[in-house]
Amino acid sequence: MRFIAAFMVVVCHARGYNWVEWGGLPKGDQTPIIKLFFAGTRAGREWVVIFFVLSGFLVGGGVISRCLSGTFNLRLFVIDRFSRIWVPLVPSLFLTLGVALYCGLPHSSIDLLGNLFALQGVCFKNFGHNEPLWSLSYEVWFYVLIGAIGVILSRELQGRVVAVFVILISCIVFTRLSPDFLYCWLLGAFCFFLISERKRPGLVVISIIIAVFGALISQLQSDTLSVSKSHLIDALPGRNVACLIESTGIGILIASICRQQPSSDLWIKLDRFGTSMAAFSYTLYLTHYPILGLWEHFIPQRSPNFNLLSFVIFVAKICSCLLVGWLLYLPFEAKTPSVRAWMKRIWSA
């Protein structure tokens, strides 16, 4: 799921870089198939929601569970989250800087520092025209908030007092960010406690329907919709509510299937392939936008026609993002366990 979400974000951004908007295509290219393709490659926000729910489920739910069992360790939590975020982030920011310098894109050392401290969207801009960095500030502050909550649930009074102030700072930060994504993250954390060993195919189907329904409403309520809205669409919930509906479906889906082991050879192979691809999905997410920026530097015009040549270029852009993401993953994100073990040894010493 993590790789699919990252890959679809890449596809959505690559499509936006490759063609003009739907309304700009000639009438001959506005066929039902191409319309379906454009509709399916514009839901970037809805795919990012999957990241937030997965993070809430794995990190938030895990912390609450350890607090309830009395095994939460703030030191290990900080090391795990710091290494997870910053080992891939730092080289990705340097890649972004290199592309910005080469292409003459605006960049600021102040914004670079702000992005290192996850303050983009709070009081700094995304560094170097790397727009997907907006979600990293959310992720980091999710961790800060749940870490402080973990301290309150499991530490002595002095630690709890400090944790209250950390929670206050986190709440102030989320007045600058959108609290809607915090709710999505918390829904994922609560769904952690729905995990079951039993197979529940009916619940899986229902959760998928809920998630798709929420994502569909979110898209219908998008401000960039190329078709006119009917009174029925106006009567539907807003986009923020739709994201919560989508998050609920995704969270229930993850809880329903995470303990189910693949049995057939096909599912076992898919499970292994998905695991290997998910391993570099974070690096892929961080690095694909600068690579697309390089493409735009050399091919600045978006194609006004949907033809074989434009589609081949579109596929080439996606493949280049996958290749660069994988090459940058090998020396950095792949070494995260080693860096984490080293940090634990240093901290213990």
DRENDO-1510 file (C-alpha; in Angstrom, 1 decimal, always signed):
<recs>
REC; n; res; u; v; w
REC; 1; MET; +0.0; +0.0; +0.0 .
REC; 2; ARG; +2.8; +2.4; +0.8 .
REC; 3; PHE; +4.5; +1.9; -2.5 .
REC; 4; ILE; +1.2; +2.1; -4.5 .
REC; 5; ALA; +0.5; +5.4; -2.7 .
REC; 6; ALA; +4.0; +6.8; -3.5 .
REC; 7; PHE; +3.9; +5.6; -7.1 .
REC; 8; MET; +0.5; +7.1; -7.7 .
REC; 9; VAL; +1.7; +10.5; -6.3 .
REC; 10; VAL; +4.6; +10.3; -8.9 .
REC; 11; VAL; +2.1; +9.4; -11.7 .
REC; 12; CYS; -0.2; +12.3; -10.8 .
REC; 13; HIS; +2.7; +14.8; -10.7 .
REC; 14; ALA; +4.2; +13.4; -13.9 .
REC; 15; ARG; +0.9; +13.7; -15.7 .
REC; 16; GLY; +0.6; +17.3; -14.6 .
REC; 17; TYR; +4.1; +18.1; -15.8 .
REC; 18; ASN; +3.5; +16.3; -19.1 .
REC; 19; TRP; +0.2; +17.5; -20.6 .
REC; 20; VAL; -1.9; +20.6; -20.5 .
REC; 21; GLU; -5.0; +20.5; -18.4 .
REC; 22; TRP; -8.0; +18.5; -19.6 .
REC; 23; GLY; -9.8; +21.5; -21.0 .
REC; 24; GLY; -6.7; +22.5; -23.0 .
REC; 25; LEU; -6.7; +19.2; -25.0 .
REC; 26; PRO; -8.2; +19.3; -28.5 .
REC; 27; LYS; -11.7; +17.9; -28.8 .
REC; 28; GLY; -10.5; +14.9; -30.7 .
REC; 29; ASP; -8.3; +13.9; -27.7 .
REC; 30; GLN; -11.1; +14.3; -25.2 .
REC; 31; THR; -12.3; +10.7; -25.5 .
REC; 32; PRO; -13.9; +8.7; -22.6 .
REC; 33; ILE; -10.7; +6.6; -22.1 .
REC; 34; ILE; -8.4; +9.6; -21.9 .
REC; 35; LYS; -10.9; +11.4; -19.7 .
REC; 36; LEU; -10.8; +8.3; -17.3 .
REC; 37; PHE; -7.0; +8.5; -17.4 .
REC; 38; PHE; -6.9; +12.2; -16.5 .
REC; 39; ALA; -9.5; +11.6; -13.8 .
REC; 40; GLY; -7.4; +8.7; -12.3 .
REC; 41; THR; -4.2; +10.7; -12.3 .
REC; 42; ARG; -5.2; +13.8; -10.4 .
REC; 43; ALA; -5.9; +12.5; -6.9 .
REC; 44; GLY; -2.6; +13.3; -5.3 .
REC; 45; ARG; -4.0; +14.5; -2.0 .
REC; 46; GLU; -6.1; +11.3; -1.6 .
REC; 47; TRP; -3.0; +9.1; -2.0 .
REC; 48; VAL; -1.1; +11.2; +0.6 .
REC; 49; VAL; -3.9; +10.5; +3.0 .
REC; 50; ILE; -2.9; +6.8; +2.8 .
REC; 51; PHE; +0.6; +7.7; +4.1 .
REC; 52; PHE; -0.9; +9.5; +7.1 .
REC; 53; VAL; -3.3; +6.7; +8.0 .
REC; 54; LEU; -0.5; +4.1; +7.6 .
REC; 55; SER; +1.7; +6.3; +9.8 .
REC; 56; GLY; -1.0; +6.7; +12.4 .
REC; 57; PHE; -1.7; +3.0; +12.4 .
REC; 58; LEU; +1.9; +1.8; +12.7 .
REC; 59; VAL; +3.4; +4.6; +14.8 .
REC; 60; GLY; +0.5; +6.2; +16.7 .
REC; 61; GLY; -1.2; +2.9; +17.4 .
REC; 62; GLY; +2.1; +1.2; +18.3 .
REC; 63; VAL; +2.9; +4.0; +20.8 .
REC; 64; ILE; -0.5; +3.8; +22.5 .
REC; 65; SER; -0.3; +0.0; +22.7 .
REC; 66; ARG; +3.2; +0.2; +24.3 .
REC; 67; CYS; +1.9; +2.8; +26.8 .
REC; 68; LEU; -1.0; +0.5; +27.7 .
REC; 69; SER; +1.4; -2.4; +28.3 .
REC; 70; GLY; +4.0; -0.2; +30.1 .
REC; 71; THR; +6.8; -0.8; +27.5 .
REC; 72; PHE; +7.0; +2.7; +25.9 .
REC; 73; ASN; +10.6; +4.0; +25.8 .
REC; 74; LEU; +10.9; +7.6; +24.7 .
REC; 75; ARG; +14.6; +7.3; +23.9 .
REC; 76; LEU; +14.1; +4.4; +21.5 .
REC; 77; PHE; +11.1; +6.2; +20.0 .
REC; 78; VAL; +13.1; +9.3; +19.3 .
REC; 79; ILE; +16.0; +7.3; +17.7 .
REC; 80; ASP; +13.6; +5.3; +15.5 .
REC; 81; ARG; +11.7; +8.3; +14.3 .
REC; 82; PHE; +14.7; +10.5; +13.8 .
REC; 83; SER; +16.6; +7.9; +11.8 .
REC; 84; ARG; +13.4; +7.1; +9.8 .
REC; 85; ILE; +12.8; +10.7; +8.7 .
REC; 86; TRP; +16.2; +12.4; +8.4 .
REC; 87; VAL; +18.4; +9.6; +6.9 .
REC; 88; PRO; +16.5; +9.8; +3.6 .
REC; 89; LEU; +15.5; +13.5; +4.0 .
REC; 90; VAL; +19.0; +15.1; +4.1 .
REC; 91; PRO; +20.3; +13.6; +0.8 .
REC; 92; SER; +17.0; +14.4; -0.8 .
REC; 93; LEU; +17.3; +18.1; +0.2 .
REC; 94; PHE; +20.8; +18.2; -1.3 .
REC; 95; LEU; +19.4; +16.7; -4.5 .
REC; 96; THR; +16.7; +19.4; -4.5 .
REC; 97; LEU; +19.4; +22.0; -3.9 .
REC; 98; GLY; +21.5; +20.6; -6.9 .
REC; 99; VAL; +18.5; +20.7; -9.2 .
REC; 100; ALA; +17.5; +24.2; -8.1 .
REC; 101; LEU; +21.0; +25.5; -8.7 .
REC; 102; TYR; +21.3; +23.8; -12.1 .
REC; 103; CYS; +17.8; +24.9; -13.3 .
REC; 104; GLY; +17.9; +28.3; -11.8 .
REC; 105; LEU; +14.9; +27.6; -9.5 .
REC; 106; PRO; +14.3; +29.8; -6.4 .
REC; 107; HIS; +15.8; +28.5; -3.2 .
REC; 108; SER; +16.7; +29.8; +0.2 .
REC; 109; SER; +19.1; +28.7; +2.8 .
REC; 110; ILE; +16.6; +29.8; +5.4 .
REC; 111; ASP; +13.9; +27.6; +3.9 .
REC; 112; LEU; +16.5; +24.7; +3.8 .
REC; 113; LEU; +17.0; +25.1; +7.5 .
REC; 114; GLY; +13.3; +25.4; +8.2 .
REC; 115; ASN; +12.7; +22.2; +6.2 .
REC; 116; LEU; +15.3; +20.3; +8.2 .
REC; 117; PHE; +13.4; +21.2; +11.3 .
REC; 118; ALA; +10.0; +20.3; +9.7 .
REC; 119; LEU; +8.7; +23.9; +9.8 .
REC; 120; GLN; +7.6; +24.2; +6.2 .
REC; 121; GLY; +4.1; +25.3; +6.0 .
REC; 122; VAL; +4.4; +26.7; +9.6 .
REC; 123; CYS; +6.8; +29.6; +9.0 .
REC; 124; PHE; +8.9; +28.5; +6.0 .
REC; 125; LYS; +8.2; +27.5; +2.4 .
REC; 126; ASN; +8.9; +24.1; +0.8 .
REC; 127; PHE; +12.6; +24.2; -0.1 .
REC; 128; GLY; +13.7; +24.5; -3.7 .
REC; 129; HIS; +10.3; +24.0; -5.4 .
REC; 130; ASN; +10.0; +20.5; -3.9 .
REC; 131; GLU; +6.3; +20.6; -3.3 .
REC; 132; PRO; +5.8; +17.1; -1.7 .
REC; 133; LEU; +7.9; +18.3; +1.3 .
REC; 134; TRP; +4.7; +19.9; +2.7 .
REC; 135; SER; +3.7; +16.5; +4.1 .
REC; 136; LEU; +6.9; +16.0; +6.0 .
REC; 137; SER; +6.2; +18.7; +8.5 .
REC; 138; TYR; +2.9; +17.0; +9.3 .
REC; 139; GLU; +4.6; +13.6; +9.7 .
REC; 140; VAL; +7.3; +15.0; +12.1 .
REC; 141; TRP; +4.8; +16.9; +14.2 .
REC; 142; PHE; +2.6; +13.8; +14.4 .
REC; 143; TYR; +5.6; +12.0; +15.9 .
REC; 144; VAL; +6.3; +14.9; +18.3 .
REC; 145; LEU; +2.7; +14.9; +19.5 .
REC; 146; ILE; +2.3; +11.2; +20.0 .
REC; 147; GLY; +5.8; +11.0; +21.7 .
REC; 148; ALA; +4.6; +13.6; +24.2 .
REC; 149; ILE; +1.4; +11.8; +24.8 .
REC; 150; GLY; +3.4; +8.6; +25.4 .
REC; 151; VAL; +5.4; +10.4; +28.0 .
REC; 152; ILE; +2.3; +11.6; +29.8 .
REC; 153; LEU; +0.9; +8.1; +29.8 .
REC; 154; SER; +4.1; +6.4; +31.1 .
REC; 155; ARG; +6.6; +8.8; +32.7 .
REC; 156; GLU; +7.1; +10.5; +36.0 .
REC; 157; LEU; +5.7; +14.0; +36.9 .
REC; 158; GLN; +8.7; +16.0; +35.7 .
REC; 159; GLY; +8.6; +14.4; +32.3 .
REC; 160; ARG; +4.9; +14.9; +32.1 .
REC; 161; VAL; +5.1; +18.6; +32.7 .
REC; 162; VAL; +7.6; +19.0; +29.9 .
REC; 163; ALA; +5.3; +16.8; +27.7 .
REC; 164; VAL; +2.4; +19.1; +28.3 .
REC; 165; PHE; +4.3; +22.1; +27.0 .
REC; 166; VAL; +5.4; +20.0; +23.9 .
REC; 167; ILE; +1.7; +19.2; +23.3 .
REC; 168; LEU; +0.9; +22.9; +23.6 .
REC; 169; ILE; +3.6; +23.7; +21.0 .
REC; 170; SER; +2.3; +20.9; +18.7 .
REC; 171; CYS; -1.2; +22.3; +18.9 .
REC; 172; ILE; +0.0; +25.7; +18.0 .
REC; 173; VAL; +1.8; +24.3; +15.0 .
REC; 174; PHE; -1.4; +22.6; +13.9 .
REC; 175; THR; -3.1; +25.9; +13.9 .
REC; 176; ARG; -0.8; +26.8; +11.1 .
REC; 177; LEU; -1.0; +23.4; +9.4 .
REC; 178; SER; -4.3; +21.7; +8.7 .
REC; 179; PRO; -5.7; +19.8; +11.6 .
REC; 180; ASP; -7.8; +17.7; +9.2 .
REC; 181; PHE; -4.7; +15.5; +8.4 .
REC; 182; LEU; -4.1; +15.2; +12.2 .
REC; 183; TYR; -7.6; +13.7; +12.5 .
REC; 184; CYS; -6.8; +11.3; +9.6 .
REC; 185; TRP; -3.6; +10.2; +11.4 .
REC; 186; LEU; -5.5; +9.7; +14.7 .
REC; 187; LEU; -8.1; +7.6; +12.9 .
REC; 188; GLY; -5.3; +5.4; +11.7 .
REC; 189; ALA; -4.0; +5.1; +15.3 .
REC; 190; PHE; -7.4; +4.1; +16.7 .
REC; 191; CYS; -7.8; +1.5; +13.9 .
REC; 192; PHE; -4.7; -0.2; +15.3 .
REC; 193; PHE; -7.0; -1.6; +18.0 .
REC; 194; LEU; -9.3; -3.3; +15.5 .
REC; 195; ILE; -6.6; -5.8; +14.5 .
REC; 196; SER; -8.0; -9.3; +14.3 .
REC; 197; GLU; -6.5; -12.7; +13.6 .
REC; 198; ARG; -9.7; -13.8; +11.9 .
REC; 199; LYS; -10.3; -13.4; +8.2 .
REC; 200; ARG; -13.2; -11.0; +7.7 .
REC; 201; PRO; -13.7; -10.7; +3.9 .
REC; 202; GLY; -17.0; -8.8; +4.4 .
REC; 203; LEU; -15.3; -6.1; +6.4 .
REC; 204; VAL; -12.5; -5.8; +3.8 .
REC; 205; VAL; -15.1; -5.2; +1.1 .
REC; 206; ILE; -17.0; -2.6; +3.2 .
REC; 207; SER; -13.8; -0.8; +4.2 .
REC; 208; ILE; -12.7; -0.6; +0.5 .
REC; 209; ILE; -16.1; +0.8; -0.4 .
REC; 210; ILE; -15.9; +3.4; +2.3 .
REC; 211; ALA; -12.3; +4.4; +1.3 .
REC; 212; VAL; -13.2; +4.7; -2.4 .
REC; 213; PHE; -16.4; +6.6; -1.5 .
REC; 214; GLY; -14.4; +9.1; +0.5 .
REC; 215; ALA; -11.8; +9.6; -2.1 .
REC; 216; LEU; -14.4; +10.0; -4.8 .
REC; 217; ILE; -16.2; +12.7; -2.9 .
REC; 218; SER; -12.9; +14.4; -2.2 .
REC; 219; GLN; -12.2; +14.5; -5.9 .
REC; 220; LEU; -15.7; +15.7; -6.8 .
REC; 221; GLN; -15.3; +18.6; -4.4 .
REC; 222; SER; -11.9; +19.5; -5.7 .
REC; 223; ASP; -11.6; +23.1; -6.8 .
REC; 224; THR; -9.8; +22.1; -10.0 .
REC; 225; LEU; -12.6; +19.9; -11.3 .
REC; 226; SER; -12.8; +20.4; -15.1 .
REC; 227; VAL; -16.5; +19.7; -15.3 .
REC; 228; SER; -19.4; +21.7; -14.0 .
REC; 229; LYS; -20.8; +20.7; -10.6 .
REC; 230; SER; -24.4; +19.6; -10.2 .
REC; 231; HIS; -26.6; +20.4; -7.2 .
REC; 232; LEU; -26.2; +16.8; -6.1 .
REC; 233; ILE; -22.4; +17.3; -5.8 .
REC; 234; ASP; -22.9; +20.5; -3.9 .
REC; 235; ALA; -25.0; +18.6; -1.4 .
REC; 236; LEU; -22.2; +16.1; -0.7 .
REC; 237; PRO; -19.9; +16.5; +2.3 .
REC; 238; GLY; -16.9; +18.9; +1.9 .
REC; 239; ARG; -13.4; +17.7; +1.0 .
REC; 240; ASN; -12.2; +17.7; +4.5 .
REC; 241; VAL; -15.0; +15.4; +5.7 .
REC; 242; ALA; -14.4; +13.2; +2.6 .
REC; 243; CYS; -10.7; +12.7; +3.7 .
REC; 244; LEU; -11.9; +11.6; +7.1 .
REC; 245; ILE; -14.3; +9.1; +5.4 .
REC; 246; GLU; -11.5; +7.8; +3.2 .
REC; 247; SER; -9.2; +7.5; +6.3 .
REC; 248; THR; -11.7; +5.5; +8.2 .
REC; 249; GLY; -12.0; +3.0; +5.3 .
REC; 250; ILE; -8.3; +2.7; +4.9 .
REC; 251; GLY; -7.7; +2.3; +8.6 .
REC; 252; ILE; -10.3; -0.5; +8.9 .
REC; 253; LEU; -8.9; -2.1; +5.8 .
REC; 254; ILE; -5.3; -2.2; +7.2 .
REC; 255; ALA; -6.6; -3.6; +10.5 .
REC; 256; SER; -8.5; -6.3; +8.7 .
REC; 257; ILE; -5.7; -7.6; +6.5 .
REC; 258; CYS; -2.4; -6.9; +8.3 .
REC; 259; ARG; -2.3; -10.2; +10.1 .
REC; 260; GLN; -3.4; -12.3; +7.2 .
REC; 261; GLN; -0.6; -14.3; +5.7 .
REC; 262; PRO; -0.5; -14.9; +1.9 .
REC; 263; SER; -1.2; -18.5; +1.0 .
REC; 264; SER; -1.0; -18.9; -2.8 .
REC; 265; ASP; +2.2; -18.7; -4.7 .
REC; 266; LEU; +0.9; -15.6; -6.6 .
REC; 267; TRP; +0.1; -13.7; -3.4 .
REC; 268; ILE; +3.4; -14.7; -1.8 .
REC; 269; LYS; +5.3; -13.3; -4.8 .
REC; 270; LEU; +3.2; -10.2; -4.8 .
REC; 271; ASP; +3.9; -9.8; -1.0 .
REC; 272; ARG; +7.6; -10.1; -1.5 .
REC; 273; PHE; +7.6; -7.7; -4.5 .
REC; 274; GLY; +5.5; -5.2; -2.6 .
REC; 275; THR; +7.8; -5.3; +0.4 .
REC; 276; SER; +10.9; -4.7; -1.8 .
REC; 277; MET; +9.2; -1.8; -3.6 .
REC; 278; ALA; +7.8; -0.2; -0.4 .
REC; 279; ALA; +11.4; -0.2; +1.0 .
REC; 280; PHE; +12.3; +2.8; -1.2 .
REC; 281; SER; +8.9; +4.5; -1.4 .
REC; 282; TYR; +9.9; +7.2; +1.0 .
REC; 283; THR; +12.9; +8.2; -1.0 .
REC; 284; LEU; +10.9; +8.0; -4.2 .
REC; 285; TYR; +8.3; +10.4; -2.6 .
REC; 286; LEU; +11.1; +12.9; -1.6 .
REC; 287; THR; +13.0; +12.8; -4.8 .
REC; 288; HIS; +10.6; +12.6; -7.7 .
REC; 289; TYR; +9.6; +16.2; -7.8 .
REC; 290; PRO; +13.1; +17.5; -8.4 .
REC; 291; ILE; +13.6; +15.0; -11.2 .
REC; 292; LEU; +10.4; +16.1; -12.8 .
REC; 293; GLY; +11.7; +19.6; -12.5 .
REC; 294; LEU; +14.8; +18.6; -14.5 .
REC; 295; TRP; +12.5; +17.3; -17.2 .
REC; 296; GLU; +10.7; +20.6; -17.3 .
REC; 297; HIS; +14.0; +22.4; -17.6 .
REC; 298; PHE; +14.8; +20.5; -20.8 .
REC; 299; ILE; +11.2; +20.1; -22.1 .
REC; 300; PRO; +9.4; +23.2; -20.7 .
REC; 301; GLN; +6.3; +22.9; -22.9 .
REC; 302; ARG; +3.5; +20.7; -21.8 .
REC; 303; SER; +2.1; +18.5; -24.6 .
REC; 304; PRO; -1.1; +19.9; -26.0 .
REC; 305; ASN; -1.9; +16.5; -27.6 .
REC; 306; PHE; -2.4; +13.0; -26.1 .
REC; 307; ASN; -0.4; +10.8; -28.6 .
REC; 308; LEU; +2.1; +8.0; -28.6 .
REC; 309; LEU; +5.1; +10.4; -28.3 .
REC; 310; SER; +3.7; +12.3; -25.3 .
REC; 311; PHE; +2.8; +9.1; -23.6 .
REC; 312; VAL; +6.3; +7.6; -24.1 .
REC; 313; ILE; +7.8; +10.8; -22.6 .
REC; 314; PHE; +5.3; +10.4; -19.7 .
REC; 315; VAL; +6.4; +6.8; -19.0 .
REC; 316; ALA; +10.1; +7.9; -19.3 .
REC; 317; LYS; +9.6; +10.6; -16.6 .
REC; 318; ILE; +8.1; +8.0; -14.3 .
REC; 319; CYS; +10.9; +5.5; -14.9 .
REC; 320; SER; +13.5; +8.1; -14.3 .
REC; 321; CYS; +11.9; +9.0; -11.0 .
REC; 322; LEU; +11.9; +5.3; -10.0 .
REC; 323; LEU; +15.5; +4.9; -11.0 .
REC; 324; VAL; +16.8; +7.9; -9.2 .
REC; 325; GLY; +14.8; +7.0; -6.1 .
REC; 326; TRP; +16.2; +3.5; -6.0 .
REC; 327; LEU; +19.8; +4.7; -6.6 .
REC; 328; LEU; +19.5; +7.2; -3.8 .
REC; 329; TYR; +17.8; +4.7; -1.6 .
REC; 330; LEU; +20.7; +2.2; -1.7 .
REC; 331; PRO; +23.3; +4.4; +0.1 .
REC; 332; PHE; +20.9; +6.1; +2.5 .
REC; 333; GLU; +17.5; +4.8; +3.3 .
REC; 334; ALA; +18.6; +1.2; +3.0 .
REC; 335; LYS; +21.2; +2.0; +5.7 .
REC; 336; THR; +18.6; +3.3; +8.2 .
REC; 337; PRO; +18.8; +0.1; +10.4 .
REC; 338; SER; +22.5; +0.5; +10.6 .
REC; 339; VAL; +22.3; +4.2; +11.5 .
REC; 340; ARG; +19.6; +3.4; +14.0 .
REC; 341; ALA; +21.8; +0.8; +15.7 .
REC; 342; TRP; +24.7; +3.2; +15.7 .
REC; 343; MET; +22.6; +5.9; +17.4 .
REC; 344; LYS; +21.5; +3.5; +20.0 .
REC; 345; ARG; +25.1; +2.5; +20.8 .
REC; 346; ILE; +26.1; +6.2; +21.0 .
REC; 347; TRP; +23.2; +7.1; +23.3 .
REC; 348; SER; +23.8; +4.1; +25.5 .
REC; 349; ALA; +27.5; +5.0; +25.9 .
</recs>
